Amino acid sequence: MPADSQNPEMSVSDLLLYTGCPRQVYFVSRGFELIPEMSTSRIERMLLKELALTYSEILNKCSLNADSLHCELEAALTQAQRDLPLLFPGEFASSGKDILVEGAARARAQIPEITANLLKAAEEYGKDALLAALTPVKTEPLLSSGKLNLKGVPSKLVRFEGALVPSVIRPGSCPIQGVWASDRLHAAAFVLLLEAESGEEVPFAFVEYAAFGLVRKVIIRSTDRREVLKICRRVEKIKAGFMPERKEGKLCKQCNFLEPCGSGSSLMSKFF
């Protein structure tokens, strides 16, 4: 699937959009803006991701007891609350301080569970292994492949058991075991990109559930790779001009594209 002038380069975010709603890929590729409205829950997720990026630094410098770790996480979250408007000035330009304070309060409520789970992981797997899974070699590196016609930015790359592997920080809900299907796809896409850049096999990835302080190792299977390639080909068709069939879903009412999306459906999409 080599890139050429007729095939606009895809991003991993396009693949994730596709899994939510294929039509969103179409509208975004045609210049419609997909900007989620700033809300307390969105700020909470943004803060939890920033907090997760500090886990390795905190675990390195503090003693592994609940009080010490809780205190360090509180301090890191307070710093993230100060930094967030500086990191994303455009997104906070029209937002008041109250929404940031409310979002921080929601994120702060997660700290006791994050503390407990990090301590449990350190006890179960050992501090060194946990640090290896959490410590970034690179933070938010750009990965790209002309062969895949794909690019993307994982949360970080870590070195674990001698292998350089991608790690994806997810600030949302966490399954009881394993990872959500969309997170598996997300991780698999970065594995393919990292393999394309390094020329070496990448057998697994990590998904961090930031709201819980949980790190899950994901073995990337041939079925995961196949799913990524299949969605890449479908996204490529959409970005080339194909409009998928419209399907009603529970998130449609909150979609920014509700009005243009209701303007009909393609007969060809029935065969997509």
N, C-alpha and C positions, 0 to 999 in steps of 0.2 A: 504494500500500500504506500508507494513512494509519494512524496509531496510534489506537486507541480502547480502551475499557475491556475489551473482549473479547480484545485482542491485546497481551499483555505485551511491553514493549520488548525488542528483541534487542540483543545486543552482538556486536562483531566476534569476540570469543572464542567465542561460540556457533557462529559460522560455521566457525571452525577446529576446534572440537570435532566438528562435523558431518562435516567431511572425514576426520577420524580414525575416528569411529564415531557414527552418528546417534543410537544409543541413549544415549550419554553425555549428549547434550543433554536427552533426556527425564528422566533421573534427576537431573541437576543442577537442572533447572527445577522439580523436585518436592522440593527440599530436601536431597537427598543431597549430601554434601560431596566435592568433587573436590580433594583435597589430596595432591599427589605427595609421597611419602616423602622426607625430607631425605637426601641421599646426597652422596658426594664429587663425582659427575658433575654433580648439580644445582647444587651450590655453585660448581663450576668455571664452569658456564654463567652463573650470576648474576654472578660476578666479571668474566667476560669482557664482559658487557653493561655493567657499571659502567665498566670500562676503556675500552670503545668510546666512551662519553660524554665521555671526556677527550681523545680524539684531536686534536680541533681546537685545544684549549688547548695541548697539548704541541707540536704542529707549529708553532704561532704563536711559541712562546718559545724553541725549541731549534734549533740549527743542523742542517741536513739531512745528517748523517753517521750511520753505523750505530751507533757507540759512544754518541754523545750521545742519539740517539733511544731506543736500548735502555735506557740508564740512566734516562731520564725515564719510560719505560713501566714499568720495574721499580718505581720510586718510586710511581707512580700505582696500581699493583696492590697494593702494600703498604698504601697508604692505603685502598683499596677493601676490603681484608681487614679493616682496623680498623673501617671504617664499616658493613659489611654487617649485623652483628648489631643495630646501631642503626637501620638502615633497615628491617629486617624482624624486629623483636623477637619477635613471636608465633611465627614460623617457626623461630627459633633457641632458643626457650624450653626445649625438651627435647633440644637437640643439644649434644654436648660440643665442647670446643675442638679435639680431634684431627681431627674431620671437616672443620672449617674449614681447618686447616693442610694436610690432605691435598688438599682441593679447590683451595686456593691454589697448591700445588705443581704440580698438573695444569695450572692456568691459566698459571702462570709458564713452563711448558715450551713454551707457544705463542708467547712473546714474540719469539724469533728470527725466526719466520716472519712475524709481524705487522710487525716492524721492516722486514724485506726487502720486503714487499708495499707498505707505505706509502711507502717510499723509491722503489720502482719506479713507483708511481702518480704521485708528485710529479714524477718525471723525465719520465714519458710525457705527462701531461696538464698539468703546471705546478702549482706550489704553490698559486697563487691559486684555480685551478679545484677542486683537491682540498679546499682549505679551505672553499670555497663549498658543496661537497657534504656536508661533515662538520659545519659550524658550525650549531648550533641557533638558530633564531629563537625557538622555544618548545620546551621539553622536556616530554614526556608531557602534551600538552594534551588536554582532553576535547572530542571532536567529537560532535555529535549532529544527527539530522535526524528531524523528525516525519513528513515525507513518506515516508522510507525505514523509519520505525519502528526506527531503528538508532542505536547509539552506540558509541564506541570510543576508545582512547587510543593513538595512534602513539608510537613512541619519541621522535620529534621532528619538527618542521617546519623545513625549511631553505629558503633562497632561492637558487635556481640559475637562471642565465640569465634573470633578471627574474621568474621564477615562484616562488610559494610552493608547495612540494611536500612530501608526507609522506615520512618515512624510517623504515624498520623495521629494528631491530637484531635479528639472528638469531644466537644463540651456538652453533648446531649445525654440522653438516657443510655443505660448500659444493660445488655442482656445478662441473665443469670450466669450463663456460660458462653464462651466463645465471643464472637462479634456479630453485629448485624450484617445482613447480606450486602447492603450498600457500602459498609465499611470494608468488607472483604474485597469488593470490586475496587474501591478506592486504593487500598493497599496493593492489590495486584497490578493496577495500572502503573503505580510508582515502581514496583519491582521490574516490570517490563522496560520502563524508561531507564532505570539504573543499570540494568543488564546491557541495554543498547549503548550506554555511555562507557561502561567499564569493560565490556566484553567478557564478563564473568557471570556465572550463574548466581542468582540471589534466591535462596530457597525459602526465605520467610521474611516477614515484616512484623512490625509492632503497631498495635492500635492502643492509644492511651485514652481512657475515659476520664477526662479531667475533673468532672464533677464528683468523682468517686475515688480518685487516686489509684485507679486500677490500670495495670498494663497487661495486655493480652498479646501473646505471640501467635501469629497467623501463618501456618504452613500454606504456601501458595501452590495450588494443584493445577494440573493441566486443564481441568474444567474451569478454573478461575481465569486462566490465561485465554482460553477459548471465548469466555464470556466478554472479556475486555475487547478482544479483536472483533467479535460480532457487533458489539455496540459501537466501536470505532467506525465500522463500515456503515452502520445505520446513521450515525451522526454526520458522517461525511456526505451522505446522500441528502440529509436535511439541510446542511450548510450550503450544498450546491443548488438548493431551490425546492426540494421536495417537502411538501407540508403533510405531516402525519395526520391521521384521522383524529378528530376531536373526541375525547372521552371525558365524561363527567366524573369528577372525584370530589372528595370531601374538602380539598384545599382550593377548589376552583373559586369560591367566593372571595378568598383573600388574595387571589392572583392579580398581579399588576396588568396582565394581558387579557383580562376577562372580556373587555369590549372588542378588541380586534380578533380574539379567538372565536367569537360567536358568529363570524362572517362566512360560515360554510365549511364544507369538508371536501377533500379530494377523493374521487372514486378510486384512483390508483392506490390511495392509502390503505384500502381494504386488503391489498396484497402485500403490504409492507411488513 
